[in-house]
Amino acid sequence: MDDDPDHLLFCILIFQRRGYEVFSLLGCNRDEFLRIVANFTPNLIFMDHRMRGMSGGAAIQALRGEPKYRDIPVIYFSAEPNIVSLAKEAGADAHLKKPFTIQRLLDITKQFIP
């Protein structure tokens, strides 16, 4: 989930070309997010810090508040200089600082999806 359509398109193309099934969001509210997670059942979520509708931290809290979703790994990403502390505070499993390379994106993905 990201609020930048160009960034989303970039990530979608990278993952789809490598055979991953991708569902993207430009932002949403809590109920929409949980409904989409229930319908898509992701193995990994990339979550931006700043989004339309709700923050990445609020999205992770909603996810962690649901027993059937709390174990889905979340990679928190942002251009914020304090991404490490933001990711930890949000309850993310890992973080990725923007801008990032394609290789870094794929490497962090492989940590959670072999």
Helices and strands as residue ranges (DSSP letters): H 5-17, H 30-40, E 45-48, H 56-64, E 74-78, H 83-90, E 94-97, H 102-112
